[in-house]
Amino acid sequence: MSSNNIVIIIGGGISGKLAARVLSDYYKEVIILERDQETIGPLSRKGAPQGEHLHALLHAGEHGLEELFPGITEDFYHSGAVKINSTIDLAWYHHGAWKIRYDGGYSTTLQTRPHLEWHIEQYIKKIPNIEVYYNQAVQGFLYNEEQNQVMGVQLKDKTINADLVVDASGVSSLTSSWINKRGIEIPEEIMDINLSYISKQYLLSAHEERDWKIKMVYPNPPLEKMGGTISKVEGNRYIVTIMGYHHSINESEVLKNDNGFLELARKLPKLDIHQEIEKGIPLTKTSIYRIPKIIWRRFDKSKYSPNGLLLIGDTVCRIDPVFGQGMSIAILQALALQKLLRKQKGELHNVPISFHKEAAKIISPIWNMVITEDFRYPATNGKKPFGLSVQQWYAKNIFLLSSQNQDVYNAFVKVMNLVTPITSLMKPSIIIEVLKFAFSNSRKS
């Protein structure tokens, strides 16, 4: 433990809990300030409306979470989470082709977000120097302008001083509005994707034999804008999430009755999901979550961001959730923070600056991979990366090769699960396979 006394974390969601776990080793007192009331079980909460929809914990995220909370993966399974073989139990229709299925030796955990978050919270409650204060809305920062130093936070009826403040409150954070009011320039990368998520849980027929535990039907852009996933989760339930880019879903029609969700599923590129749920029993109401834009706030590039203030998770970058990388990015950021804290050995005043640079290294390749796909839709607005058309051509061939070439798909699985960098898809052996595949297809057409 260092001589640092108090760290305040704004937001008790997944990013906030991860930050608390890491910082508890270096601060005498860690205080989490959460707007919501305390949950009494793995239930959805008002402050995380996205929790009603399907979430994924990628391989890198799952391994990192286990590192931070030893034994948590087994706890997931003991309370009903579903363990699957990632490349056998997943049926994935992508860019007009089904991925090859084989035993790659990878496992994945299927569960709802509330189930995952509640288990993390149980671990947090066991750490003696972490306190969670619920029903707390932070109204402002205590700020020393001369030193450009955040000194704590202002609540409704009191102030709390701190050596460090961590904002983990999400994309609509206090920091964003506070910085804008002060005229501080933080470079931003913004993409308009106008994405809608529509979800519902079902009980499916137990008499049907299924050769999958999760099935994903993704669109083939730019003509197809809708995709969907059906996944088994705890409690022998199935969660169905349908997503649509650029206002492709008529939400008012979907919300009219249960049949509206069924009719939406009928519009997917394949009828597999519709055929499952038309014989199923709805367990929940239809939930909608909108992501008009994705945004990356480049605190790593700012010369004027305040000392004593660290941003993590969606507060820094909200990425396209269709690719299921958000929670895993937060875990990788927490591990990066842990590594920095170990390196500083108690000299923590430079940690926020260093952390924002490390977070950018994590986000950058994932952001570029995601926007390469988002730009397949002409309606997507934002700054296009250099060489976009070449990247899209190469990625498309990787996707299609993954339906027939096990080595290529295996490499792609590792990249998608954030285990290996995207540059691993540029190995000579894979480039040769892509060129052969593309040349063969061009001769056929």
Residue pairs with C-beta under 8 A, 6 or more apart in sequence:
1 25
1 26
1 27
1 28
2 26
2 27
2 346
2 348
3 346
4 26
4 27
4 28
4 163
4 164
4 346
4 348
5 27
5 28
5 29
5 163
6 27
6 28
6 29
6 30
6 31
6 160
6 161
6 162
6 163
6 164
7 23
7 27
7 29
7 30
7 31
7 162
7 163
7 164
7 165
7 166
8 31
8 33
8 152
8 153
8 160
8 162
8 164
8 165
8 166
9 16
9 19
9 20
9 23
9 30
9 31
9 32
9 33
9 165
9 166
9 168
10 16
10 33
10 138
10 153
10 165
10 166
10 167
10 168
10 169
10 173
10 174
11 32
11 33
11 34
11 35
11 167
11 168
11 169
11 170
11 173
11 315
12 32
12 33
12 34
12 36
12 121
12 132
12 134
13 47
13 48
13 117
13 168
13 169
13 170
13 313
14 116
14 117
14 120
14 313
14 327
14 330
15 168
15 312
15 313
15 314
15 315
15 330
15 333
15 334
16 32
16 34
16 166
16 168
16 169
16 312
16 313
17 32
17 117
17 120
17 121
17 124
18 68
18 120
18 312
18 313
18 330
18 331
18 333
18 334
19 166
19 168
19 310
19 312
19 334
19 337
20 30
20 32
20 124
20 127
20 130
21 68
21 69
21 123
21 124
21 127
21 130
21 334
22 68
22 334
22 337
22 338
22 341
23 30
23 164
23 166
23 337
23 341
24 30
24 127
24 129
24 130
25 338
25 341
26 341
26 346
26 348
27 129
27 163
27 164
28 129
29 129
29 131
30 127
30 129
30 130
30 131
31 131
31 133
31 160
31 162
32 124
32 130
32 131
32 132
32 133
33 133
33 136
33 138
33 153
33 155
34 47
34 132
34 133
34 134
34 135
34 136
35 47
35 135
35 136
35 137
36 45
36 46
36 47
36 48
36 134
36 135
37 45
37 134
37 135
38 132
38 134
39 45
39 114
39 118
39 121
41 118
42 79
42 112
42 114
42 115
42 117
42 118
42 119
42 234
43 114
43 118
44 51
44 52
44 114
45 51
45 114
48 113
48 117
49 287
49 289
50 113
50 197
50 289
50 321
51 112
51 113
51 114
51 117
52 199
52 284
52 287
52 289
53 113
53 197
53 199
53 239
53 241
53 287
53 289
53 321
54 199
54 229
54 231
54 239
54 240
54 241
55 112
55 113
55 116
55 324
55 326
55 327
56 108
56 324
56 327
56 328
57 65
57 108
57 109
57 111
57 116
57 327
57 328
58 324
58 325
58 328
58 416
58 417
58 418
59 86
59 106
59 108
59 414
59 417
59 418
59 419
60 328
60 331
60 332
60 417
60 418
60 419
61 327
61 328
61 329
61 330
61 331
61 332
61 418
62 73
62 108
62 109
62 328
64 328
64 331
64 332
64 334
64 335
65 72
65 73
65 120
65 331
66 72
66 73
67 335
68 331
68 334
68 335
68 338
69 120
69 123
72 119
72 120
72 123
73 109
75 119
75 122
76 109
76 111
76 115
76 116
76 119
77 83
77 109
79 115
79 119
79 234
80 111
80 115
80 234
80 235
81 109
81 110
81 111
81 115
81 116
81 233
81 234
82 109
82 110
82 111
82 213
82 232
82 233
82 234
83 107
83 108
83 109
83 110
84 90
84 107
84 108
84 109
84 110
84 213
84 214
85 103
85 104
85 106
85 107
85 108
86 104
86 106
86 107
86 108
86 413
86 417
87 101
87 102
87 103
87 104
87 106
87 409
87 410
87 413
88 101
88 102
88 103
89 212
89 213
89 214
90 99
90 101
90 108
90 212
90 213
90 214
90 215
90 216
91 98
91 99
91 101
91 211
91 212
91 214
91 215
91 216
91 272
92 98
92 99
92 215
92 216
92 218
93 99
93 215
93 216
93 217
93 218
93 269
93 270
93 272
94 216
94 218
94 399
94 402
94 403
95 218
95 220
95 396
95 399
95 400
96 220
96 269
96 400
97 399
97 400
97 402
97 403
98 403
99 402
99 403
99 409
100 402
100 403
100 404
100 405
100 406
100 409
102 406
102 409
102 410
104 410
104 413
106 413
106 417
110 213
110 214
110 231
110 232
110 233
111 233
111 234
112 233
112 234
112 239
113 327
115 233
115 234
116 327
121 132
124 130
124 132
125 132
136 155
137 155
137 156
138 153
138 154
138 155
138 169
138 174
139 153
139 154
139 155
139 156
140 153
140 154
140 174
140 178
141 150
141 151
141 152
141 153
141 154
141 165
141 174
141 178
141 306
141 309
142 150
142 151
142 152
142 153
142 154
142 159
142 161
143 149
143 150
143 151
143 306
144 151
147 307
148 304
148 306
148 307
149 306
149 307
149 308
150 165
150 306
150 307
150 308
150 309
151 161
151 162
151 308
152 159
152 160
152 161
152 162
152 165
153 159
153 160
153 162
153 165
162 308
163 308
163 348
164 308
164 309
164 310
164 348
164 351
164 352
165 308
165 309
165 310
166 309
166 310
166 311
166 312
167 173
167 174
167 175
167 309
167 310
167 311
167 312
167 315
168 311
168 312
168 313
168 315
169 175
169 315
170 313
170 314
170 315
170 318
171 295
171 314
171 315
171 318
173 311
173 315
175 309
175 311
175 315
176 297
176 315
179 186
179 305
184 302
184 304
184 305
185 302
185 304
186 297
186 298
186 299
186 301
186 302
186 305
187 297
187 298
187 301
187 302
188 295
188 296
188 297
188 298
189 295
189 296
189 298
189 367
189 382
189 383
190 293
190 294
190 295
190 296
190 382
191 293
191 294
191 295
191 320
191 371
191 374
191 380
191 381
191 382
192 292
192 293
192 379
192 380
192 381
192 382
193 245
193 246
193 291
193 292
193 293
193 294
193 320
193 374
193 377
193 380
194 245
194 246
194 247
194 292
194 293
194 379
195 243
195 244
195 245
195 290
195 291
195 292
195 320
195 321
195 322
196 243
196 244
196 247
196 248
196 249
196 251
196 288
196 289
196 290
196 291
197 241
197 242
197 243
197 287
197 288
197 289
197 290
197 291
197 321
198 241
198 242
198 243
198 244
198 249
198 251
198 254
198 261
198 264
198 286
198 287
198 288
199 239
199 240
199 241
199 242
199 286
199 287
199 289
200 239
200 240
200 261
200 277
200 282
200 283
200 284
200 285
200 286
200 287
201 233
201 237
201 238
201 239
201 240
201 282
201 283
201 284
202 237
202 238
202 239
202 240
202 276
202 277
202 280
202 281
202 282
202 283
203 236
203 237
203 238
203 280
203 281
203 283
204 238
204 276
204 277
204 279
204 280
205 279
205 280
208 276
208 279
213 231
213 232
214 229
214 230
214 231
214 232
215 229
215 230
215 231
215 272
215 273
216 227
216 228
216 229
217 227
217 228
217 229
217 268
217 269
217 270
217 272
217 273
218 227
218 269
219 225
219 226
219 227
219 245
219 269
220 269
221 245
221 373
221 376
221 377
222 376
222 377
222 378
224 269
225 244
225 245
225 246
225 248
225 377
226 242
226 243
226 244
226 245
226 248
226 249
226 264
226 267
226 268
226 269
227 242
227 243
227 244
227 268
227 269
227 322
228 240
228 241
228 242
228 243
228 265
228 268
228 273
229 240
229 241
229 273
230 238
230 239
230 240
230 272
230 273
230 276
230 277
231 238
231 239
232 238
233 239
237 283
238 276
238 277
238 280
240 261
240 265
240 273
240 277
242 249
242 261
242 264
242 265
242 268
242 273
243 322
245 374
245 377
245 379
245 380
246 377
246 379
246 380
249 264
251 288
253 260
253 263
253 264
254 260
254 261
254 263
254 264
254 286
254 288
255 286
255 288
258 282
258 286
260 286
261 277
261 282
261 286
262 274
262 277
262 278
265 273
265 274
265 277
266 274
268 274
291 318
291 320
291 321
294 317
294 318
294 319
294 320
294 370
294 371
294 374
295 317
295 318
296 316
296 317
296 319
296 363
296 367
297 311
297 315
297 316
297 317
298 360
299 305
299 311
299 316
299 356
299 359
300 356
300 357
300 359
300 360
301 360
305 352
305 353
305 356
307 349
307 352
308 349
308 352
309 352
310 337
310 351
310 352
310 355
310 356
311 356
311 359
312 330
312 333
312 334
312 337
312 355
312 359
313 326
313 329
313 330
313 333
314 326
314 330
316 333
316 356
316 359
316 363
317 329
317 359
317 363
317 367
318 326
319 325
319 326
319 329
319 363
319 366
319 367
319 370
320 370
320 371
320 373
320 374
323 369
323 370
323 373
323 416
325 366
325 370
325 418
328 417
328 418
329 362
329 363
329 366
329 418
332 362
332 418
333 355
333 358
333 359
333 362
336 355
336 358
336 359
336 362
337 351
337 355
337 358
339 358
340 351
340 354
340 355
340 358
341 348
341 351
344 350
344 351
365 421
365 422
366 418
368 385
368 422
369 415
369 422
371 382
371 385
372 385
372 388
372 391
372 392
372 395
373 395
374 380
374 382
375 382
375 384
375 388
375 392
376 392
385 391
393 438
394 425
394 434
397 434
397 437
397 438
398 408
398 412
398 425
398 430
398 434
399 412
400 437
401 408
401 409
401 433
401 434
401 437
402 408
402 409
402 412
403 409
405 433
405 437
407 429
407 430
407 433
408 430
408 433
408 434
411 420
411 424
411 425
411 427
411 430
412 425
414 420
414 424
415 421
415 422
415 424
415 425
